[in-house]
């Protein structure tokens, strides 16, 4: 199912419906399909298009972590927390702090 969803979302790129939400949705589907590297690209595009998109920052951090890029994930979470707090999205900020702690303490994580 995910491959069909990805194909349909990709058809919308560079069209009138293209935007941060489309790029986020595509990144989410790519991550679910086990392709964190491609997800990272789309999620970077999402936050470039809407730097205030807390959920995109959170998912970008997750994609980076799943791709073995712990230090980059921590940096993205830090930036995402600042964005989320700046717009009053305290739940997203709290979740990113939890993800940061887990990432820093897991074997092979940034804390080692």
C-alpha positions as CSV (number, residue, x, y, z in Angstrom):
1,X,0.0,0.0,0.0
2,X,2.8,2.4,0.9
3,X,4.3,2.2,-2.6
4,X,1.1,3.3,-4.2
5,X,0.7,6.2,-1.7
6,X,4.3,7.3,-2.4
7,X,3.7,7.2,-6.1
8,X,0.5,9.2,-5.8
9,X,2.2,11.8,-3.6
10,X,5.2,12.1,-5.9
11,X,2.8,12.9,-8.8
12,X,1.7,16.0,-6.8
13,X,5.2,17.4,-6.5
14,X,5.8,20.7,-8.2
15,X,2.1,21.1,-8.8
16,X,-0.5,23.5,-7.4
17,X,-0.9,21.3,-4.2
18,X,2.8,21.2,-3.5
19,X,3.9,22.5,-0.2
20,X,5.3,21.7,3.2
21,X,2.4,19.4,4.1
22,X,2.8,17.3,0.9
23,X,6.6,17.0,1.4
24,X,5.9,16.0,5.1
25,X,3.4,13.4,4.0
26,X,5.8,12.0,1.4
27,X,8.6,11.9,3.9
28,X,6.3,10.1,6.4
29,X,5.4,7.5,3.8
30,X,9.0,7.0,2.8
31,X,10.0,6.5,6.4
32,X,7.2,4.0,6.9
33,X,8.4,2.2,3.8
34,X,11.9,1.8,5.3
35,X,13.6,4.5,3.2
36,X,14.9,7.0,5.8
37,X,17.4,8.6,3.4
38,X,14.7,9.6,0.9
39,X,12.5,10.6,3.8
40,X,15.2,13.0,5.1
41,X,15.3,14.8,1.7
42,X,11.6,15.3,1.7
43,X,11.4,16.4,5.3
44,X,14.3,18.9,4.8
45,X,12.2,20.3,2.0
46,X,9.2,20.5,4.3
47,X,11.0,22.5,6.9
48,X,12.6,24.7,4.2
49,X,9.1,25.5,2.9
50,X,7.6,26.0,6.4
51,X,10.3,26.5,9.1
52,X,7.5,26.7,11.8
53,X,6.2,23.1,11.0
54,X,6.9,21.4,14.3
55,X,5.7,17.9,13.2
56,X,8.1,18.1,10.3
57,X,11.1,18.9,12.6
58,X,10.1,16.0,14.8
59,X,9.8,13.5,11.9
60,X,13.0,14.7,10.4
61,X,14.8,14.0,13.6
62,X,13.4,10.5,13.7
63,X,14.4,9.9,10.1
64,X,17.9,11.0,10.8
65,X,18.1,8.8,13.9
66,X,16.8,5.8,11.9
67,X,19.4,6.5,9.2
68,X,22.2,6.3,11.8
69,X,22.8,10.1,11.9
70,X,22.5,10.6,15.6
71,X,24.3,13.9,15.9
72,X,22.3,15.4,13.0
73,X,19.1,14.1,14.7
74,X,20.0,15.8,18.0
75,X,20.7,19.1,16.2
76,X,17.4,18.9,14.4
77,X,15.5,18.1,17.6
78,X,17.2,21.1,19.2
79,X,16.0,23.3,16.4
80,X,12.6,21.7,16.4
81,X,12.1,22.3,20.1
82,X,12.9,26.0,19.7
83,X,10.4,26.2,16.8
84,X,7.7,24.3,18.7
85,X,8.2,26.4,21.9
86,X,8.2,29.6,19.9
87,X,4.7,28.8,18.5
88,X,3.4,27.3,21.7
89,X,3.4,23.7,20.5
90,X,4.5,22.4,23.9
91,X,3.5,18.8,23.3
92,X,5.8,18.6,20.2
93,X,8.6,20.1,22.2
94,X,8.1,17.7,25.0
95,X,8.1,14.7,22.6
96,X,11.3,15.9,20.9
97,X,13.0,16.2,24.3
98,X,12.1,12.6,25.1
99,X,13.4,11.5,21.7
100,X,16.7,13.4,22.3
101,X,17.2,11.7,25.7
102,X,16.5,8.2,24.2
103,X,18.9,8.9,21.3
104,X,21.7,10.1,23.6
105,X,21.4,7.1,25.8
106,X,21.0,4.2,23.3
107,X,24.0,2.1,22.4
108,X,25.9,3.7,19.6
109,X,23.9,6.9,20.1
110,X,25.3,10.4,20.2
111,X,25.9,10.1,24.0
112,X,28.6,7.5,23.5
